[in-house]
Amino acid sequence: MSLRILGIDPGSRITGYGVIEVEGPRQRWLAHGQIRCGEGEMAQRLLQILNELGALIREYAPQEAAVESVFVKRNVSSAIVLGQARGAAICALAGAGLSLAEYAPAQIKSAIVGQGRAEKAQVQHMIKALLKLRQAPPADAADALAVALCHAQLRSAPLPRAGRSGGRRWTLDQLTALTRGAKS
């Protein structure tokens, strides 16, 4: 039986997405692309991410989704903006009733390239090779496909204990509880 996975690389200006289908050890590319939000008001960009991901979910009907987690490299305000884009993506997933897994960038790169500090070009090259694409996808779409492939590899692995790095899976009930808590 096959499983469709939606991978998301959130960004406030460009959000990458990738859809794969997994059947046993085989992985097949279905779609990839970018949601380009431009320079407009943040609220409008977030709404665009929410709406366009909702349309993609309706079109491709994934059973599971995975998203890259936020990391703070140097600029905390950039991480906050990225967190808002992730929030819009997570709301689209929760609204569709999809379970969500989160993976750290280093974990994704390690699963795809073999090392957690791989460059974007290395990820693009491996995505092209693994999914047998004619050309490498744009960086944001390649990252989203990498998130989906990482999830395909790690989805049955046991969750790490608290305090250890790794993916986190959220149920719809947990997402709903999180959003309710944020309203208070």
Backbone hydrogen bonds in HBPLUS format (Angstrom, degrees):
<---DONOR---> <-ACCEPTOR-->    atom                        ^
c    i                          cat <-CA-CA->   ^        H-A-AA   ^      H-
h    n   atom  resd res      DA  || num        DHA   H-A  angle D-A-AA Bond
n    s   type  num  typ     dist DA aas  dist angle  dist       angle   num
A0003-LEU N   A0022-VAL O   2.80 MM  19  5.11 147.1  1.91 141.2 152.4     1
A0022-VAL N   A0003-LEU O   2.75 MM  19  5.11 162.3  1.78 148.9 154.6     2
A0063-GLN N   A0004-ARG O   2.94 MM  59  5.50 149.0  2.03 130.3 137.0     3
A0064-GLU N   A0004-ARG O   3.26 MM  60  6.60 155.0  2.32 158.2 164.4     4
A0005-ILE N   A0020-ILE O   2.92 MM  15  5.45 161.7  1.96 150.9 156.5     5
A0020-ILE N   A0005-ILE O   3.03 MM  15  5.45 160.5  2.07 153.1 158.6     6
A0006-LEU N   A0064-GLU O   3.01 MM  58  6.45 159.5  2.06 146.6 151.3     7
A0066-ALA N   A0006-LEU O   2.89 MM  60  6.36 151.7  1.97 161.2 165.4     8
A0007-GLY N   A0018-GLY O   2.75 MM  11  5.10 172.0  1.76 160.4 163.3     9
A0018-GLY N   A0007-GLY O   2.98 MM  11  5.10 143.5  2.12 145.9 147.5    10
A0008-ILE N   A0066-ALA O   2.95 MM  58  6.34 141.9  2.10 149.2 161.2    11
A0068-GLU N   A0008-ILE O   3.26 MM  60  6.69 149.3  2.36 166.3 174.8    12
A0009-ASP N   A0016-GLY O   2.94 MM   7  4.86 169.2  1.95 134.5 137.6    13
A0016-GLY N   A0009-ASP O   2.91 MM   7  4.86 150.1  2.00 145.6 141.9    14
A0037-CYS N   A0013-ARG O   2.66 MM  24  4.79 165.7  1.68 149.5 152.7    15
A0015-THR N   A0035-ILE O   3.00 MM  20  5.04 159.7  2.04 138.4 144.1    16
A0035-ILE N   A0015-THR O   2.76 MM  20  5.04 162.7  1.79 146.7 152.8    17
A0017-TYR N   A0033-GLY O   2.98 MM  16  5.52 157.1  2.03 150.3 149.2    18
A0033-GLY N   A0017-TYR O   3.05 MM  16  5.52 150.2  2.14 149.0 147.1    19
A0019-VAL N   A0031-ALA O   2.78 MM  12  5.07 167.0  1.79 147.5 146.9    20
A0030-LEU N   A0019-VAL O   2.91 MM  11  5.39 151.6  1.99 160.1 151.8    21
A0031-ALA N   A0019-VAL O   3.23 MM  12  5.07 158.9  2.28 136.0 136.0    22
A0021-GLU N   A0028-ARG O   2.77 MM   7  5.09 153.8  1.84 147.1 156.0    23
A0028-ARG N   A0021-GLU O   2.74 MM   7  5.09 159.6  1.79 152.8 159.7    24
A0023-GLU N   A0026-ARG O   2.89 MM   3  5.30 162.7  1.92 151.0 156.8    25
A0026-ARG N   A0023-GLU O   3.04 MM   3  5.30 150.3  2.13 135.0 130.9    26
A0044-GLN N   A0041-GLU O   3.09 MM   3  5.40 120.5  2.46 104.1 118.0    27
A0045-ARG N   A0041-GLU O   3.05 MM   4  6.40 152.9  2.12 152.0 160.4    28
A0046-LEU N   A0042-MET O   2.91 MM   4  6.16 162.5  1.94 159.0 163.0    29
A0047-LEU N   A0043-ALA O   3.03 MM   4  6.20 154.9  2.10 142.2 149.2    30
A0048-GLN N   A0044-GLN O   2.95 MM   4  6.13 149.9  2.04 141.3 149.4    31
A0049-ILE N   A0045-ARG O   3.01 MM   4  6.35 154.9  2.08 148.2 154.2    32
A0050-LEU N   A0046-LEU O   2.98 MM   4  6.24 167.3  2.00 151.2 154.5    33
A0051-ASN N   A0047-LEU O   2.87 MM   4  6.06 168.3  1.88 153.6 156.5    34
A0052-GLU N   A0048-GLN O   2.86 MM   4  5.89 169.8  1.87 152.5 156.0    35
A0053-LEU N   A0049-ILE O   2.96 MM   4  5.92 161.3  2.00 148.7 154.4    36
A0054-GLY N   A0050-LEU O   3.03 MM   4  6.11 151.2  2.11 139.6 148.3    37
A0055-ALA N   A0051-ASN O   2.99 MM   4  6.32 151.3  2.08 146.4 153.6    38
A0056-LEU N   A0052-GLU O   2.99 MM   4  6.26 155.4  2.05 145.0 151.7    39
A0057-ILE N   A0053-LEU O   2.86 MM   4  6.08 157.0  1.91 152.9 158.9    40
A0058-ARG N   A0054-GLY O   3.04 MM   4  6.31 156.3  2.10 145.2 151.3    41
A0059-GLU N   A0055-ALA O   2.94 MM   4  6.16 153.5  2.01 146.1 153.7    42
A0060-TYR N   A0056-LEU O   2.89 MM   4  6.01 170.4  1.90 158.2 159.5    43
A0061-ALA N   A0057-ILE O   2.84 MM   4  5.21 140.8  2.00 137.8 145.7    44
A0065-ALA N   A0099-SER O   3.32 MM  34  6.31 139.0  2.50 147.2 158.6    45
A0101-ALA N   A0065-ALA O   3.01 MM  36  6.42 142.4  2.16 137.0 148.6    46
A0067-VAL N   A0101-ALA O   2.90 MM  34  6.41 151.2  1.98 158.2 167.4    47
A0103-TYR N   A0067-VAL O   3.13 MM  36  6.54 151.6  2.21 152.7 159.9    48
A0069-SER N   A0103-TYR O   2.89 MM  34  5.57 163.4  1.92 138.0 139.1    49
A0079-ALA N   A0075-ASN O   3.24 MM   4  6.61 150.9  2.33 144.0 152.0    50
A0079-ALA N   A0076-VAL O   3.05 MM   3  5.01 115.7  2.48  94.3 110.1    51
A0080-ILE N   A0076-VAL O   2.98 MM   4  6.34 146.1  2.10 148.6 158.3    52
A0081-VAL N   A0077-SER O   3.10 MM   4  6.37 159.8  2.15 145.9 150.2    53
A0082-LEU N   A0078-SER O   2.90 MM   4  6.12 160.7  1.93 149.4 155.2    54
A0083-GLY N   A0079-ALA O   2.84 MM   4  6.01 147.7  1.95 139.2 148.6    55
A0084-GLN N   A0080-ILE O   3.05 MM   4  6.41 140.8  2.20 142.7 152.7    56
A0084-GLN N   A0081-VAL O   3.09 MM   3  5.13 124.2  2.41  94.8 108.9    57
A0085-ALA N   A0081-VAL O   3.16 MM   4  6.58 153.6  2.23 148.1 154.5    58
A0086-ARG N   A0082-LEU O   2.90 MM   4  6.22 157.9  1.94 152.0 158.6    59
A0087-GLY N   A0083-GLY O   2.89 MM   4  6.08 148.3  1.99 138.9 147.9    60
A0088-ALA N   A0084-GLN O   3.05 MM   4  6.42 151.4  2.14 147.3 153.5    61
A0089-ALA N   A0085-ALA O   3.06 MM   4  6.37 158.7  2.11 148.1 153.9    62
A0090-ILE N   A0086-ARG O   2.75 MM   4  6.00 162.0  1.79 156.5 161.8    63
A0091-CYS N   A0087-GLY O   2.91 MM   4  6.09 152.3  1.99 145.3 152.6    64
A0092-ALA N   A0088-ALA O   3.11 MM   4  6.41 150.4  2.20 142.9 150.2    65
A0093-LEU N   A0089-ALA O   3.06 MM   4  6.40 155.9  2.12 149.7 156.1    66
A0094-ALA N   A0090-ILE O   2.81 MM   4  6.02 164.8  1.84 153.1 157.6    67
A0095-GLY N   A0091-CYS O   2.82 MM   4  5.89 157.4  1.87 145.2 151.8    68
A0096-ALA N   A0092-ALA O   3.23 MM   4  6.41 132.2  2.47 133.6 144.6    69
A0096-ALA N   A0093-LEU O   3.11 MM   3  5.20 134.0  2.33  97.2 109.7    70
A0098-LEU N   A0093-LEU O   3.03 MM   5  5.33 162.1  2.06 154.2 149.0    71
A0097-GLY N   A0094-ALA O   2.95 MM   3  4.96 155.6  2.01 103.2 111.0    72
A0100-LEU N   A0170-TRP O   3.08 MM  70  5.04 166.7  2.10 145.2 149.3    73
A0170-TRP N   A0100-LEU O   2.57 MM  70  5.04 151.7  1.64 148.4 158.7    74
A0102-GLU N   A0168-ARG O   2.75 MM  66  5.05 136.1  1.94 129.0 143.5    75
A0168-ARG N   A0102-GLU O   2.98 MM  66  5.05 135.6  2.18 123.7 137.3    76
A0107-GLN N   A0104-ALA O   2.98 MM   3  5.17 120.4  2.34 104.0 119.4    77
A0108-ILE N   A0104-ALA O   3.03 MM   4  6.36 154.7  2.10 158.4 166.1    78
A0109-LYS N   A0105-PRO O   2.98 MM   4  6.23 170.4  1.99 156.6 158.5    79
A0110-SER N   A0106-ALA O   2.93 MM   4  5.99 154.4  2.00 141.4 148.8    80
A0111-ALA N   A0107-GLN O   3.03 MM   4  6.19 152.8  2.11 141.1 147.9    81
A0112-ILE N   A0108-ILE O   3.04 MM   4  6.27 146.6  2.15 149.3 158.5    82
A0113-VAL N   A0109-LYS O   2.71 MM   4  5.47 158.7  1.76 149.4 156.6    83
A0114-GLY N   A0109-LYS O   3.31 MM   5  6.71 141.4  2.47 138.0 144.3    84
A0114-GLY N   A0110-SER O   3.01 MM   4  4.33 124.9  2.33 101.9 116.7    85
A0122-GLN N   A0119-GLU O   3.04 MM   3  5.30 126.1  2.35 102.9 116.5    86
A0123-VAL N   A0119-GLU O   3.15 MM   4  6.59 154.8  2.22 151.7 158.8    87
A0124-GLN N   A0120-LYS O   2.90 MM   4  6.21 165.3  1.93 157.5 161.4    88
A0125-HIS N   A0121-ALA O   2.97 MM   4  6.11 159.1  2.02 142.8 148.4    89
A0126-MET N   A0122-GLN O   2.99 MM   4  6.21 163.0  2.02 149.3 153.5    90
A0127-ILE N   A0123-VAL O   2.91 MM   4  6.11 158.3  1.96 155.0 161.1    91
A0128-LYS N   A0124-GLN O   3.01 MM   4  6.22 163.0  2.04 150.3 154.7    92
A0129-ALA N   A0125-HIS O   3.01 MM   4  6.29 159.1  2.06 148.1 153.7    93
A0130-LEU N   A0126-MET O   2.74 MM   4  5.85 174.0  1.74 157.4 159.6    94
A0131-LEU N   A0127-ILE O   3.01 MM   4  5.90 162.6  2.04 148.4 152.7    95
A0133-LEU N   A0128-LYS O   2.91 MM   5  4.82 154.7  1.98 138.4 145.3    96
A0132-LYS N   A0129-ALA O   3.30 MM   3  5.02 155.0  2.37  96.0 103.3    97
A0142-ALA N   A0138-PRO O   2.80 MM   4  5.97 161.2  1.84 163.4 169.7    98
A0143-ASP N   A0139-ALA O   2.87 MM   4  6.05 156.9  1.92 149.9 156.0    99
A0144-ALA N   A0140-ASP O   3.08 MM   4  6.30 149.7  2.18 137.9 145.8   100
A0145-LEU N   A0141-ALA O   2.91 MM   4  6.22 158.2  1.96 150.4 156.0   101
A0146-ALA N   A0142-ALA O   2.85 MM   4  6.08 149.2  1.95 145.2 154.5   102
A0147-VAL N   A0143-ASP O   2.93 MM   4  6.25 146.6  2.05 142.9 151.6   103
A0148-ALA N   A0144-ALA O   3.05 MM   4  6.41 157.8  2.10 148.4 153.6   104
A0149-LEU N   A0145-LEU O   2.87 MM   4  6.15 161.4  1.91 151.6 156.7   105
A0150-CYS N   A0146-ALA O   2.82 MM   4  5.92 158.2  1.87 148.5 154.9   106
A0151-HIS N   A0147-VAL O   2.97 MM   4  6.19 158.3  2.02 146.6 152.4   107
A0152-ALA N   A0148-ALA O   2.93 MM   4  6.22 151.6  2.01 144.7 153.0   108
A0153-GLN N   A0149-LEU O   3.04 MM   4  6.34 147.7  2.15 145.3 153.1   109
A0154-LEU N   A0150-CYS O   2.92 MM   4  6.13 154.1  1.98 151.4 159.1   110
A0155-ARG N   A0151-HIS O   2.77 MM   4  5.21 133.3  1.99 152.4 154.2   111
A0157-ALA N   A0154-LEU O   2.96 MM   3  5.20 152.0  2.04 110.4 119.5   112
A0164-ARG N   A0161-ARG O   3.16 MM   3  5.97 150.5  2.25 147.2 148.7   113
A0175-LEU N   A0171-THR O   2.99 MM   4  6.31 161.6  2.02 154.1 159.0   114
A0176-THR N   A0172-LEU O   2.88 MM   4  6.06 158.3  1.93 149.6 155.8   115
A0177-ALA N   A0173-ASP O   2.95 MM   4  6.14 157.9  2.00 144.7 150.7   116
A0178-LEU N   A0174-GLN O   2.89 MM   4  6.14 153.4  1.96 147.3 154.9   117
A0179-THR N   A0175-LEU O   2.94 MM   4  6.23 160.7  1.97 151.3 155.8   118
A0180-ARG N   A0176-THR O   2.92 MM   4  6.15 153.8  1.99 148.6 156.3   119
A0181-GLY N   A0177-ALA O   2.95 MM   4  6.11 156.0  2.01 146.0 152.4   120
A0182-ALA N   A0178-LEU O   3.03 MM   4  6.26 142.6  2.17 142.6 152.7   121
A0183-LYS N   A0180-ARG O   3.16 MM   3  5.27 136.7  2.36  97.9 109.5   122
